[in-house]
Amino acid sequence: EVCALETLLLGGNHFPDHVIGALCAAVADERNCRIARLSLAGATVSKEAGRFLALAVHYCPSLTALDLSFCGLTDATVELIGESLSSSSALTDLNIEGNVCNEEGLWALARALEGNTHCPLVFVRGNRFAIGPAHTRLALSDARLTDADAALLAAALRGNTVCRDLRLCQNLFTHLAIEALGRMLCSNTTLESVDLSFNALRAQPTHLRPGTAGSAGGGTWMNMSVSLLPLCQAVAESRSLLHLRYAHAHLDSSSGVQLGNALGFNRTLLELDLSYNCIEDAGCSAIASALAVNSTLRLLSLASNAITHIGAGALCQALTPLAPPPPAGLEEAPARTRGSRVVVSPPTATPSRTPRAEQDHLQHHQGFPLGMAISSLARRARGNLPP
């Protein structure tokens, strides 16, 4: 008779390696039972036992949840499990919380998940973050997440359809984390709000070790605007992202130009916060050009971005486009109301201009959109133009 067991919880026990090996062989066999959830939480799992677990993950199509929390997993053991996930696997939930694995193991796991686009693993629990079936909002600001944490988080969120809100303010990210999160946003179809504020877009040279002279927080920082390209691609292609906040991130003018170009292709974004950066006039002008074709953006914050009258003029030109001139020989007669009747005043004579004077007049106004906006507001205040 076939065993109906689906969940096997063996946490808190200490098994030798050969026992764990026999257990994994029985789970992978599936001729008598189909185990969907296996927990060894609190048990000591050596590298040899980890090899058996990796084989079970690889060969067992029914195993969807594996709990290895507080098992003393090292980087080498996590790498073995990652290798099993790089090929076919049915695992959707992995818990490695409370282990001693460091950046190397997390990077290996993240690379394995990102390399296998068919891997269904979307729920991961680590030492500094957790993605569960009920987590529609991930508030991970100031959680001291590293680049490896961000890479694993992004790999799991790539196919996640539960999370809607992701907040990652003020972590220990460099350009590697921003690249990984940008690639994730290109694939994720459910995230609506992402906050990356207070994560400077900087890179840490690998030849400098933490604590060297001139370092800040473990190294000298360099500008890496090219790392923003995956995020820009996500802005251009995403059909679910509604709110993007990337304030206090040391974004320069080239980053502003990249985001402005991407914004021109976006059709869903409602809020874009780039305040307290340094996108300057070039970035502001690119964003202004995008506003001419973007019809969905409702909130744009460019506060404290070293923008001068040039960038402000580009915004004015995008917000108040020039009205087309009336046909030659036709002038609209101004109307004034008297009681309930409309009285049309006869057209007033206007001084004629020579073609050269007319050309100079148009060039003057087209070259100074900010001056046009101010003059228009002044005339409206005097009552010469309708509101």
N, C-alpha and C positions, 0 to 999 in steps of 0.2 A: 504494500500500500504506500502511495506517495505521501511524503511529509508535507504538511501545509504551512510550515514555519516560514515567515517572511522577515521577521526582525529578530536579531540575535545580539543581546547586550552582555558583554563580558568585561566591562570596565572594572577597574580596581583590582584585577587579578594579575599575578606575575607568572608568565609562562616562559619556559625555555624556547629557544629558537625552533627546535624541531616540532614542538607542539603547535606553534603558530604556523609553521609550514604545513602540517597535516590539516589544520583548520582551514587554511587558505585553499588547499587542494580540494577539500570537501565542498567549500563554497563555490569554487569554480566548476566543479563537476556538473551540478544541476540535474543529475539524473533522478535524484530522490527528493530534492527541495530546491526552491528558488529564493535565495536570500536577497532581499532588497536593501536592508539596512544592517550594517555591522558596526558595532562599537567596541573599541579596545581602550577607551579612555582611562588613563592612569596606569596602564600596563607599560612595562619597559619594552620598547621596540628597538632592537639593534639594527645594524646595517644589513645583516643576513636576514633577519625577520622582515625588514623592509623590502628586500628583494622578493620574498614570498608574497607579501601584500601587493607589490607592483604587478606580479603575475596574475593575482586574483582580479585586480582591477582591469587588467588587459583582457583576460579570457572570460570573465563572468558578465554576460549581457544583462543579467537581472540586477546586479549590484548598482544602486543609485545613490546611496548615502554611506559615507565612511567617516567615522569619528575616531581620530587619532590625537585628541587633545591630551596634553600633559603626559606624553609618552616618551619624552626625552629624545625626540627626533633631531638628528643633526642635518647639516647641509647635504651630506652624501645620501642620507636616506630619503630626504625630500626630492633630491635630484632623480633617484630611482623611480619614485612615484610619478614625477613629472614626465619621465620617459614613457611610462605606460599611458599617460594621458595624451602624449603627442601622436599616438595612433588611435585606433578605434577604442572607444570607451563609452559606457552608458552612465558614468558617474555624473550626477548633477549637484551633489552637496558634499563638500569636503571641509572637515574641521581639523585644523592644525594649531589651535590655540594652546598657549602655555608651553611651547617647545623651545629648544635652544638654537634652532636654525637661524642663520643670519641672512645678510643680503644675498649671498651666493645662492642659497637654496631657494629664496623667493624669486630671484631672477630666473633661475632654471625652470621653476614652475610657471612663471609668467610667459617665458619664451615657448614652452611646450603648449600652453593653452592658445597663444596667439598663432602658433604654427599650424594648429589643427582647427580649421574653421568649422568642422562638424562636431567638435566636442561640446556636449550639452551642459558642461559645468558652469553654473551661474550663481551658486551660493557658496561662499567661501568665508571661513572664520579664521582670522589670524591673531597675532598678539596685539595689534593696534587698530584693527577694524573688523567688522563683521557684516556680511551681506546675507540676510535670511529671507525666507519666503514671505514674511510679513513686513519687510523693510521697504516701505514706499518712499521714505525720506532718509537719506544718509547725512547726518550732521557730524562731519569729521573735521571741523575747523580746529586749529591749534591742537591737533592730535599727534604732532611730531612724526607725521608720516614721511617716509623716505621715498626716493625714486623707485626702489624695489617694491615698496608697498603700493605705490601708485600704478606700477606696471601690472602687478597681480590684480589690483582692484579694477583696472581698465580691462584686462583680459576677461574677467568674470562678468563685467557689466556689458560687454560687447553684445551678448545675446540675451541679457536680462530684460524681461518684460514687466517687472514689478516696480522697480524704482522709478520715481518721477522727479525727485528733487535731490541734487547732489551739491553739498557744501564742503569745500576743501580750502577754506581761507587759512592763511598763515601756517603753512607746513614747511617741511625742509626740502622742498622741491627744487630741482634744477631744470635745465632744458629737456632732460630725458623724460621727466614726468609729464611735462606739457606736451611733448610729442606723443607719448603713449595715450594720454587722455584725449588728444585730438584725433588719433586714429580710432579710438573707441567711439567717439561721437559720430564718426563717419558711418559706423555700422549700427549703433543703437537707434531704436525706433520709438522709444517711449519716454526718454528723459526730456523734461520740459524746462527745468531750471537748473543752471550750473553756475556756481560761484567759485572763481579761482583767485579772488582778490588777495593781496598781500603775499603773492608768490612771484618774486622777481624773475623775469625771463633772463636768466643768467646761466652760464656753464662753469663748471669747476674743472680746471685742467687736471688731467690724471697724473702729471708728473710732480704735482705739489701734494705733499702729505698733510693731513690735518695738523694744525698747530704751528705751521711754518710762519716765518716772518712775513708780515703784510697780508695775512689771511684774515678773513672775517667769517667766523663760524666754520672754520675748517678748510681754508683755501682761498685763492684769489679768484675773483669773479670776472668773467668776460661776457661781452654782449653776444647773444646768439639769436638774432631775429629770425634767421632761417628756420629755427625750430618751431616757429609759429605757423608754418605752412599747413600741417595737418589740421590745426584748429581752424584756420581760414577755410580750408576745404570743407570742414564740417559746417561752418557758418553758411557757406554757399549752397551746400547740398541738403542740409537737414530739413526735414518736413515735420519735426516734432518740437524742436527747440524754440521756446518762447522767451526765455529770460537768460541773458548772458552777462555776468558781472566779472570784470577783470580790472579792478581799480588797484592803485598802488603797486604796479607791477614793473615799473621802469621801462615801459614800452616806449620806443623811440619813433622817429618820423617814418622810418621804413616799415615798422610794425603797423603804424596807423594807416599807411598806404595799402598794405596787404589786407587789413581788415576792411578798409573802405571798398576795395575792389570786390571782396567777397560779399559785402553787404548788398552790392548791386544785384547779385543773383538770388539773394534770399527772399522768400515769400511768406515766412511764418513768424520771424522774430518780432516781438513786441517791445522789448526793453534791451538796451545796450548801454552798459555803464563802463566807461573807460576813464573815469575821473582820476586825477592825481597821477598822471603819467607824463610823458613828454613827447606827444605825437606832433606838436608844433603845427605850423601852417600847412605843410605838405600833407600830413595825415588828415588834418581838418578838411582840406580841399578835396581829398579823395572821398571822405565820408559825405561831404556836401554833394559831390557828383552822384554818389549812390542814392541820396535822397530824392534825386530827380526821377528815378525809376522804381524806387522802393515805395510800396503803398501800404505796408503793414506796420512799420515801426511807430510806436506811440511815445516812447521815452528814450531820450538820448542824453547822456551825461558826459560832457567833455570838460568838466571843471578842472582848473589848475593843470593845464596842458601846454603852457607857454605859447598860447595862440595870440597872434597880433591882429591888427586891422585887416591884414591880407586874408587870413583864414576866416575872420568874421565876415568879410566881404563876400567870400565864396559861399558861406552859409546864407547870407542875405539874398544872393542871386538865386540860390536853390529854393529858398522859401518864398520869394516874391519875384516870379519870372516876369519879364517884360511883356506887356500886352501888345498884340500885333497892331501896326498902324492902320488907320482907316483907309479905304480906297481913295485914290487920288481924285480930287475935286469934290469929295463929299465930306462934310463936317457935321458932326452931331450937334443939333441945336440944343442948348441948355434949357431945361424945363423948370418952371417954378409953379408952386401950387397956390391957389387963392380960394380958400374955402374948400368946396368939394370939386372945383373945376381945375383942370390942368391947363395952364397957359404956357404956350411955347413961345419963347422969346426969339426974335429974328436973329439969324447968325451974325455975329460980330466980325468985323474985318480984322484979319490978323496980318501983321507985317510979313511980307514975303521975304524969303531968304534965297540967296544965290545957291546953286548946287554945292559950291565949295563950303559955304557957311553951314548948309544943312549937313554935309558930311562931317564937319568938325563938331557940330552939335551932337550928332549921334555917337561919334567916337568918344566924346567927353562923358556922356551918360553911360554908355556900355562899359567903359573902363572903370567906373566908380559906382558899383552897385550899392555899396554902403552909403555913399552920399545920396543916391537916389532914394533909398529907404528912409533916410532921415528927412529929406526934403518932402517926401510924400506924407510922412507923419505930421510935419509942420503945416503943410497945406490943409490936411484934414482937420487939424486943430483950429485953423482959421475959418473952417466951414466952406472952403472952396471945393472940396471933393466929398462925395458921399462916403459914409463909413464902410 
